[in-house]
Amino acid sequence: MTIASIERVAVIGTGVIGASWTACFLARGLGVTAWDPAPGAEAALRAAVAAHWPAMQAMGLAPGASPEALRFAGSAEEAAAAADFVQENGPERLDLKRELYARLDAATGPEVILASSSSTLLMSEVQVACARHPERVVLGHPFNPPHLIPLVEVLGGKATAEAVLDRAMAFYAGIGKKPIRLRREIRGHVANRLQAALWQEAFHLVQAGVAGVEEIDAAIAHGPGLRWALLGPFLNLHLSGGPGGIGALFGKPLWQATERMWRELGEVSVDAALGGDVAAGVAQELSGRDQAEMVRQRDAVLLELLRLKADAGTLP
Ligand SMILES: NC(=O)c1ccc[n+]([C@@H]2O[C@H](COP(=O)([O-])OP(=O)(O)OC[C@H]3O[C@@H](n4cnc5c(N)ncnc54)[C@H](O)[C@@H]3O)[C@@H](O)[C@H]2O)c1
């Protein structure tokens, strides 16, 4: 299979995210050459791909897609040299990523895209390590687990070429992802920052004794979370605005109350006491529940939701 002129992907670093990406690429019929320096990494990767494969089958495989199209290389250079596109998922350390990108840059032709899964690093900080072709370094930040969740945040660093970003967007869209193009580098990108904002207030509400862990989880999972899986915060707000939509909301008393809440949102650090309270709350929420079965059901419902969303043509 060739997607946006890409036939073979190198997956560098095959921990949680790299293994999940590997299953995703294989399911789209791409050849994958992987590398990870950890002892036993190849066996662990093959086991993870086998574990993810039923979900990939449920989502639909590309013609000829097979876990057999996975080859494990003896070095990062060897893996990357065989690829048209590199998805890097090494540990989240700038010194390590710089050393790795210097090697990947030296081992690959200028047309090969080097995409990083990094959750927090800026590509401008990483691509300075590429002496030859920093312009092909991009962020391709997935949301865990990438074999199920469509979102990929795409952004360049200061030296990244526009044409490379266009190709990366086309590639991720071509494998069935929902890539979004960010406009400016910021630590944590977009989705993790939005998530962080919610966590901050969730911890603050526990600390302030407003509600327990279980109730706060229910407030999202049985409340706004259901709509947020279908429409983002702005479209949901637009639909709350009545016939005038979002533009008619601002300045009204309800909106003024919302902005007052912004100023009252809690700032919190998770000290030993709060961390202990939240961990105890989670243990209580899980008591009597089979966690493995809960995760299995979460993924089964998620697959069904993804299928329903794909069929609902007017949802963005
Ligand atoms: N875990 C998440 O939820 C998540 C989500 C999105 C993005 N990310 C990003 O993905 C990347 C990997 O995160 P993870 O959660 O899979 O971590 P992980 O610890 O599970 O995997 C990292 C892997 O990198 C390997 N490694 C060690 N040294 C290396 C080197 N020099 N070169 C290449 N690989 C090396 C390790 O053996 C390990 O298998 C990070 O950049 C992280 O920010 C993580």
Ligand as a Chemical Component Dictionary entry (heavy atoms), coordinates in Angstrom:
data_LIG
# 
_chem_comp.id                   LIG 
_chem_comp.type                 NON-POLYMER 
_chem_comp.pdbx_formal_charge   0 
_chem_comp.three_letter_code    LIG 
# 
loop_
_chem_comp_atom.comp_id 
_chem_comp_atom.atom_id 
_chem_comp_atom.alt_atom_id 
_chem_comp_atom.type_symbol 
_chem_comp_atom.charge 
_chem_comp_atom.model_Cartn_x 
_chem_comp_atom.model_Cartn_y 
_chem_comp_atom.model_Cartn_z 
_chem_comp_atom.pdbx_ordinal 
LIG N1  N1  N 0  2.159  7.720  26.870 1  
LIG C1  C1  C 0  1.366  8.617  26.323 2  
LIG O1  O1  O 0  0.199  8.790  26.714 3  
LIG C2  C2  C 0  1.862  9.451  25.157 4  
LIG C3  C3  C 0  0.906  10.034 24.308 5  
LIG C4  C4  C 0  1.356  10.738 23.178 6  
LIG C5  C5  C 0  2.713  10.898 22.948 7  
LIG N2  N2  N 1  3.623  10.348 23.803 8  
LIG C6  C6  C 0  5.046  10.513 23.482 9  
LIG O2  O2  O 0  5.524  9.321  22.897 10 
LIG C7  C7  C 0  6.901  9.136  23.213 11 
LIG C8  C8  C 0  7.083  7.765  23.846 12 
LIG O3  O3  O 0  6.275  7.685  25.004 13 
LIG P1  P1  P 0  5.822  6.256  25.600 14 
LIG O4  O4  O 0  4.702  6.546  26.536 15 
LIG O5  O5  O -1 5.610  5.279  24.509 16 
LIG O6  O6  O 0  7.118  5.877  26.454 17 
LIG P2  P2  P 0  7.694  4.409  26.733 18 
LIG O7  O7  O 0  8.617  4.581  27.893 19 
LIG O8  O8  O 0  6.593  3.415  26.841 20 
LIG O9  O9  O 0  8.552  4.089  25.425 21 
LIG C9  C9  C 0  9.776  4.696  25.116 22 
LIG C10 C10 C 0  10.610 3.667  24.386 23 
LIG O10 O10 O 0  11.794 4.296  23.916 24 
LIG C11 C11 C 0  12.824 3.332  24.013 25 
LIG N3  N3  N 0  14.132 3.999  23.984 26 
LIG C12 C12 C 0  15.034 4.185  24.984 27 
LIG N4  N4  N 0  16.115 4.837  24.513 28 
LIG C13 C13 C 0  15.894 5.073  23.199 29 
LIG C14 C14 C 0  16.632 5.682  22.172 30 
LIG N5  N5  N 0  17.841 6.216  22.408 31 
LIG N6  N6  N 0  16.106 5.730  20.946 32 
LIG C15 C15 C 0  14.882 5.221  20.673 33 
LIG N7  N7  N 0  14.127 4.613  21.606 34 
LIG C16 C16 C 0  14.626 4.536  22.853 35 
LIG C17 C17 C 0  12.558 2.604  25.300 36 
LIG O11 O11 O 0  13.219 1.322  25.326 37 
LIG C18 C18 C 0  11.030 2.485  25.260 38 
LIG O12 O12 O 0  10.610 1.283  24.666 39 
LIG C19 C19 C 0  7.300  10.305 24.116 40 
LIG O13 O13 O 0  7.900  11.302 23.331 41 
LIG C20 C20 C 0  5.962  10.788 24.650 42 
LIG O14 O14 O 0  5.955  12.170 24.972 43 
LIG C21 C21 C 0  3.239  9.616  24.888 44 
# 
loop_
_chem_comp_bond.comp_id 
_chem_comp_bond.atom_id_1 
_chem_comp_bond.atom_id_2 
_chem_comp_bond.value_order 
_chem_comp_bond.pdbx_ordinal 
LIG N1  C1  SING 1  
LIG C1  O1  DOUB 2  
LIG C1  C2  SING 3  
LIG C2  C3  SING 4  
LIG C2  C21 DOUB 5  
LIG C3  C4  DOUB 6  
LIG C4  C5  SING 7  
LIG C5  N2  DOUB 8  
LIG N2  C6  SING 9  
LIG N2  C21 SING 10 
LIG C6  O2  SING 11 
LIG C6  C20 SING 12 
LIG O2  C7  SING 13 
LIG C7  C8  SING 14 
LIG C7  C19 SING 15 
LIG C8  O3  SING 16 
LIG O3  P1  SING 17 
LIG P1  O4  DOUB 18 
LIG P1  O5  SING 19 
LIG P1  O6  SING 20 
LIG O6  P2  SING 21 
LIG P2  O7  DOUB 22 
LIG P2  O8  SING 23 
LIG P2  O9  SING 24 
LIG O9  C9  SING 25 
LIG C9  C10 SING 26 
LIG C10 O10 SING 27 
LIG C10 C18 SING 28 
LIG O10 C11 SING 29 
LIG C11 N3  SING 30 
LIG C11 C17 SING 31 
LIG N3  C12 SING 32 
LIG N3  C16 SING 33 
LIG C12 N4  DOUB 34 
LIG N4  C13 SING 35 
LIG C13 C14 SING 36 
LIG C13 C16 DOUB 37 
LIG C14 N5  SING 38 
LIG C14 N6  DOUB 39 
LIG N6  C15 SING 40 
LIG C15 N7  DOUB 41 
LIG N7  C16 SING 42 
LIG C17 O11 SING 43 
LIG C17 C18 SING 44 
LIG C18 O12 SING 45 
LIG C19 O13 SING 46 
LIG C19 C20 SING 47 
LIG C20 O14 SING 48 
# 
